[in-house]
Amino acid sequence: MIGPTLQHLRSGTTKGVEDVGDVEISRGASQDDSHISSRIPWNRANTVTVYTRLSSTLQDFSFSRAMQNKISFRGLTLESRKPVFFDVLNNLWDPESNPDGIVNIGLAENGLMQAEMRSFINAQPGADNHALTYGDGFTGSKKLKAAMCHFLNRHFQPYVPLNPSHMCITSGASNALENCAWALCDPGDYVLVGRPYWTTFQSIFGNRAGVNILEVAMGAVDPMSVDAVARFEEAAEQARREDKRVKAILLCSPNNPLGRCYPEDALKGYMRLCQKLGIHLISDELYGLSVWENPDSNDPTQFRSVLSIDSQKLVDPQLVHAVWGMSKASGP
């Protein structure tokens, strides 16, 4: 390709690209499909035309493939993004029934609690008729929300005690994060995430909601320190210059993969920054109750939920969202 890259065409940014040459739109196909190729003279004036034709060409190609497979273009796109670990779960090792299966060490399951959880669940009263209906709505039953409020108020010690109206129950923390993507962002928007991070955030936010993860490089800065807040502000400013809409900052505390917690001054710094930028703060606190004392660590930072901080003078409370799930503390 001589001229703009595909990223230039997608973003509409062609600064620094010379008005020379042609753009070749080419898509290699499988042995059963024809090769799609066309050549278009390019300059800045016809960037939109080039990108329109490129999108049309690729969509026509994908639509043809989708029709052959009897599924939608959207379905065909998502099918190629199926997580690899689904194949692992379908072939788990068992000493008797599947000795040639896969020993899965890549999924964070709390197997230590399984016996206790099974005993507790089996000892509870059976389901009543209300449990077999549509219940109290789609955000969790009143009984479950009341129980979760009692539990989180005890363990996360929120500055403003939680009540059921503050809470939305979902089928897992990943689904809660995806709901944040749908509710807080539009397709094409960006969420800032500091490196290193759990890369599945990309598929959670991107696959269906169409929200992009914008990585924030830390360099020599401790990613868990208050100094890292400035890196996020620099990344937000750079995104603004590139016409990228940043809608949120996503934290993971305790952090996956670092296993460390954000100190209070850092959390307050992110709140101030989100208020300044008018964006949301999403705190993934899934591992909040999976911490313990480490005698080999000098003065480790203890976990503190964003909910436990008096944020009223720091940020609009409607911009702060905490996510927690039972899977890590209590088993899947």
C-alpha positions in Angstrom: 0.0 0.0 0.0 1.3 3.5 -0.9 -0.6 6.2 0.9 -2.6 5.9 4.1 -2.8 2.8 6.3 -6.1 1.2 7.1 -5.9 2.9 10.5 -5.5 6.3 8.9 -8.6 5.6 6.8 -10.7 4.4 9.8 -9.8 7.4 11.9 -9.9 9.9 9.1 -6.4 11.1 10.1 -4.1 11.4 7.2 -1.7 14.0 8.5 1.9 13.4 7.3 0.8 11.0 4.5 1.8 12.1 1.1 -0.7 12.6 -1.8 1.0 10.0 -4.0 0.2 6.6 -5.4 -2.8 4.3 -5.2 -4.5 2.4 -2.5 -4.9 -1.3 -3.2 -7.8 -3.0 -1.4 -6.9 -6.6 -1.2 -8.4 -9.4 0.8 -6.9 -12.9 0.7 -9.6 -15.6 0.9 -9.7 -19.3 1.6 -9.4 -21.8 -1.2 -13.1 -21.8 -1.7 -13.5 -18.1 -2.2 -12.3 -15.7 -4.8 -9.6 -13.1 -4.1 -11.0 -9.6 -3.8 -8.8 -6.8 -5.0 -9.3 -3.3 -6.4 -7.1 -0.3 -6.9 -8.1 3.3 -6.2 -6.1 6.5 -6.9 -5.7 8.1 -3.4 -5.2 11.6 -2.1 -6.6 13.4 1.0 -9.6 14.6 -0.9 -11.0 11.1 -1.6 -10.1 9.5 1.7 -13.8 9.0 2.6 -14.4 7.4 -0.8 -11.5 5.1 -0.3 -12.6 4.0 3.1 -16.2 3.6 2.0 -15.2 1.4 -0.8 -12.9 -0.6 1.4 -15.6 -1.1 4.0 -18.1 -2.0 1.3 -15.7 -4.5 -0.3 -14.9 -6.3 3.0 -18.5 -6.3 4.1 -19.7 -7.7 0.8 -17.0 -10.4 1.2 -18.0 -11.2 4.8 -21.7 -11.1 3.9 -21.1 -13.7 1.2 -19.3 -15.9 3.7 -22.1 -15.3 6.3 -24.7 -16.4 3.8 -22.8 -19.6 3.0 -22.6 -20.3 6.7 -26.3 -19.4 7.3 -25.4 -16.9 10.0 -25.2 -13.1 10.2 -22.2 -11.0 9.4 -22.1 -10.1 13.1 -22.3 -13.8 14.1 -19.5 -14.6 11.7 -17.3 -11.9 13.2 -17.9 -13.0 16.8 -17.4 -16.7 15.9 -13.8 -15.9 15.0 -13.3 -14.3 18.5 -14.3 -17.4 20.5 -12.0 -17.7 23.5 -9.5 -20.5 23.2 -10.2 -21.6 26.8 -13.6 -22.9 25.6 -11.7 -25.7 23.9 -9.8 -26.3 27.1 -13.0 -26.6 29.1 -14.4 -29.0 26.6 -11.4 -31.4 27.1 -10.6 -31.2 30.8 -8.3 -33.9 32.3 -9.8 -36.5 34.5 -7.7 -39.5 35.8 -10.4 -42.0 34.9 -12.7 -40.6 32.3 -10.3 -38.4 30.3 -6.6 -39.2 31.2 -5.5 -37.6 27.9 -7.3 -34.3 28.6 -5.9 -30.9 29.4 -4.8 -29.9 32.9 -6.2 -26.4 33.2 -3.9 -23.9 35.1 -5.0 -20.9 33.2 -8.4 -20.2 34.9 -8.7 -18.5 38.3 -11.1 -20.9 40.0 -11.3 -21.2 43.8 -11.3 -24.9 44.1 -10.4 -24.7 47.8 -14.0 -23.6 48.7 -15.9 -26.2 46.7 -16.5 -28.7 49.5 -17.7 -26.0 51.9 -19.9 -24.3 49.3 -21.5 -27.6 48.2 -22.3 -28.4 51.8 -23.8 -25.0 52.4 -25.9 -25.0 49.3 -27.3 -28.4 49.9 -28.2 -27.5 53.5 -30.4 -24.5 52.4 -34.2 -24.7 52.1 -35.5 -25.6 48.6 -36.7 -23.1 46.1 -40.1 -21.5 46.6 -42.7 -20.8 43.9 -41.4 -17.2 43.5 -38.0 -18.5 42.4 -39.7 -20.2 39.4 -41.2 -16.9 38.1 -39.7 -13.9 36.3 -39.1 -12.6 39.8 -38.6 -9.0 40.7 -37.0 -7.8 37.5 -33.9 -8.3 35.5 -31.3 -6.7 37.9 -31.5 -9.3 40.7 -34.2 -10.3 43.2 -35.0 -8.1 46.1 -33.9 -10.9 48.5 -30.6 -11.3 46.7 -29.9 -7.6 46.6 -30.7 -7.2 50.3 -28.3 -10.1 51.1 -25.5 -8.7 48.9 -25.9 -5.2 50.4 -25.5 -6.7 53.9 -22.5 -8.7 52.8 -20.7 -5.8 51.0 -21.5 -3.2 53.6 -19.7 -5.5 56.1 -16.6 -6.4 54.0 -16.1 -3.4 51.7 -17.2 -0.8 54.3 -18.6 1.8 51.8 -18.6 5.4 53.0 -22.3 5.6 51.9 -23.9 2.3 52.9 -25.2 0.3 49.9 -28.9 -0.2 49.4 -30.6 -2.3 46.7 -31.2 0.7 44.5 -27.4 1.1 44.1 -27.0 -2.4 42.8 -27.4 -4.4 39.6 -26.9 -8.2 39.7 -25.5 -9.8 36.6 -24.4 -13.3 35.6 -20.8 -12.8 36.5 -18.3 -9.9 36.9 -17.3 -10.0 33.2 -21.0 -9.5 32.3 -21.1 -6.6 34.7 -18.2 -5.0 33.0 -19.8 -5.5 29.6 -22.9 -3.8 30.9 -20.7 -0.9 31.9 -19.5 -0.8 28.3 -23.1 -0.7 27.0 -24.4 1.8 29.5 -21.5 4.2 29.7 -19.9 4.2 26.2 -20.9 4.3 22.6 -19.4 2.1 19.8 -16.0 3.4 18.9 -15.3 5.0 22.3 -12.2 4.3 24.4 -11.5 3.1 27.9 -8.1 3.8 29.4 -6.4 0.8 31.1 -2.9 0.9 32.6 -0.4 -1.7 31.6 0.0 -4.5 32.5 -3.6 -5.6 32.5 -5.9 -8.6 32.0 -6.1 -8.7 28.2 -9.6 -10.3 28.3 -10.8 -6.7 29.0 -10.4 -6.3 25.3 -13.0 -8.9 24.3 -15.3 -8.0 27.2 -15.5 -4.4 26.1 -14.9 -4.9 22.4 -16.6 -8.0 21.0 -20.2 -6.9 21.3 -20.3 -3.4 22.7 -17.7 -2.2 20.2 -15.7 -0.2 22.9 -11.9 0.0 22.5 -9.3 -0.5 25.2 -6.6 2.2 25.1 -3.5 1.0 26.8 -1.6 3.4 29.1 2.2 2.7 29.2 3.8 3.3 32.6 7.5 3.3 31.6 9.5 3.6 34.8 6.5 4.7 36.9 5.0 2.2 39.4 1.6 1.4 37.9 0.0 1.2 41.3 1.3 4.5 42.6 -0.3 8.0 42.6 2.3 9.0 40.0 0.6 6.8 37.5 -2.4 9.1 37.5 -0.4 11.6 35.4 0.2 9.0 32.8 -3.5 8.5 32.4 -4.0 12.2 32.0 -1.3 12.3 29.3 -2.9 9.4 27.5 -6.3 11.1 27.7 -4.9 14.3 26.2 -3.1 12.4 23.4 -6.4 10.6 22.7 -8.2 14.0 22.5 -5.6 15.2 19.9 -6.3 12.1 17.9 -10.1 12.6 18.0 -10.5 9.5 20.2 -13.4 9.7 22.6 -12.4 8.5 26.0 -15.3 7.7 28.3 -13.8 5.9 31.2 -10.8 4.8 33.2 -10.8 1.1 34.2 -8.9 0.0 37.3 -8.4 -3.6 38.6 -7.8 -3.7 42.3 -6.4 -6.0 43.6 -4.6 -5.9 40.3 -4.6 -8.8 37.8 -1.8 -9.7 37.0 0.3 -7.8 39.6 -1.6 -9.0 42.7 -1.2 -5.5 44.3 -3.7 -3.0 45.6 -4.1 0.7 44.8 -3.3 3.0 47.7 -5.9 5.5 48.9 -4.0 8.5 47.4 -4.0 6.9 44.0 -7.7 6.1 44.1 -8.4 9.7 45.0 -6.2 10.9 42.2 -8.2 8.9 39.7 -11.4 10.3 41.1 -10.1 13.8 40.7 -9.0 13.1 37.1 -12.3 11.6 36.1 -14.1 14.6 37.5 -11.7 16.9 35.6 -12.2 15.0 32.3 -15.9 14.3 32.8 -15.4 10.6 32.4 -16.3 7.5 34.4 -14.2 5.5 36.9 -14.8 1.7 36.7 -13.1 -0.3 39.5 -13.0 -4.0 39.0 -12.7 -5.3 42.5 -13.3 -9.0 41.8 -10.3 -10.0 44.0 -11.2 -7.7 46.8 -11.7 -10.5 49.3 -8.9 -12.7 48.0 -6.1 -11.0 49.9 -4.1 -12.2 52.9 -1.1 -11.0 54.9 2.3 -11.7 53.5 5.1 -11.7 56.1 7.7 -11.4 53.4 6.3 -8.1 52.0 7.4 -4.8 53.7 4.4 -2.7 54.5 2.0 -3.9 51.7 -0.9 -1.8 50.6 -4.1 -3.1 52.0 -7.1 -3.4 49.7 -9.6 -0.6 49.8 -12.7 -0.3 47.7 -13.5 2.9 45.9 -16.8 2.7 47.7 -15.1 3.2 51.0 -13.7 6.6 50.1 -15.5 9.8 50.9 -15.6 10.9 47.2 -18.3 13.7 47.4 -15.6 16.5 47.2 -13.6 14.6 44.6 -15.9 13.3 41.9 -19.6 13.1 41.0 -20.7 9.8 42.7 -22.6 9.0 39.5 -19.3 8.6 37.7 -18.0 5.9 40.0 -18.8 2.2 39.5 -17.5 -0.8 41.4 -17.7 -4.4 40.2 -17.4 -7.4 42.4 -18.4 -11.1 42.0 -18.6 -14.2 44.2 -16.5 -16.5 42.0 -13.0 -15.8 43.4 -13.9 -15.6 47.0 -16.5 -18.4 47.1 -15.8 -20.6 44.1 -17.3 -20.5 40.6 
